[in-house]
């Protein structure tokens, strides 16, 4: 993902194939800041559904970061 100030890679916590990209973000990547929890960057077709079970929910994430 690139913006005027920075460029960074996006890492997924699960493996799979990118099947769609939110084209609205291509000309304006900062647009994700308008609705960071409701927006999407890409859609992923999972290659291993078992990986989803290892993801943290909001409470698990807060505990992991000491909040």
C-alpha positions in Angstrom: 0.0 0.0 0.0 1.3 3.4 -0.9 0.4 6.9 0.2 2.1 10.3 -0.3 4.1 9.8 2.9 4.9 6.1 3.0 4.8 2.8 1.3 4.4 -0.5 3.1 3.6 -4.2 2.4 0.4 -5.8 3.6 0.8 -9.0 5.5 -2.1 -11.5 6.0 -2.3 -13.7 9.1 -3.8 -16.4 7.0 -2.6 -17.9 3.7 -4.5 -17.8 0.4 -5.0 -16.2 -2.9 -6.1 -12.6 -3.4 -9.3 -12.7 -5.5 -10.4 -9.1 -5.3 -8.9 -5.7 -4.6 -10.8 -2.6 -3.4 -10.2 -0.4 -6.4 -11.5 2.7 -4.6 -8.3 2.7 -2.6 -6.0 2.7 -5.5 -6.2 6.4 -6.3 -6.8 7.4 -2.6 -5.3 4.9 -0.2 -5.9 7.2 2.8 -9.6 6.6 2.1 -9.4 3.6 4.4 -9.1 6.1 7.3 -12.7 7.2 6.7 -14.0 3.8 7.9 -11.1 1.6 9.0 -13.3 -1.2 10.5 -15.9 -1.2 7.7 -13.5 -0.8 4.7 -11.7 -3.6 3.1 -8.4 -3.8 1.2 -8.6 -7.2 -0.5 -10.6 -10.4 -0.5 -8.7 -13.6 0.1 -9.7 -17.2 -0.9 -8.3 -19.2 2.0 -6.0 -22.1 1.3 -6.2 -23.4 4.9 -9.3 -22.8 6.9 -7.7 -24.1 10.0 -5.6 -20.9 10.2 -8.7 -18.9 11.0 -9.1 -20.7 14.3 -5.8 -19.3 15.5 -6.8 -15.6 14.9 -7.5 -13.5 18.0 -10.8 -11.8 18.7 -10.9 -8.2 20.0 -10.6 -9.3 23.6 -7.7 -11.7 22.8 -5.9 -9.0 20.9 -6.3 -6.5 23.8 -4.9 -9.1 26.2 -2.0 -9.8 23.9 -1.0 -6.1 23.7 -1.5 -5.6 27.5 -4.5 -3.3 27.3 
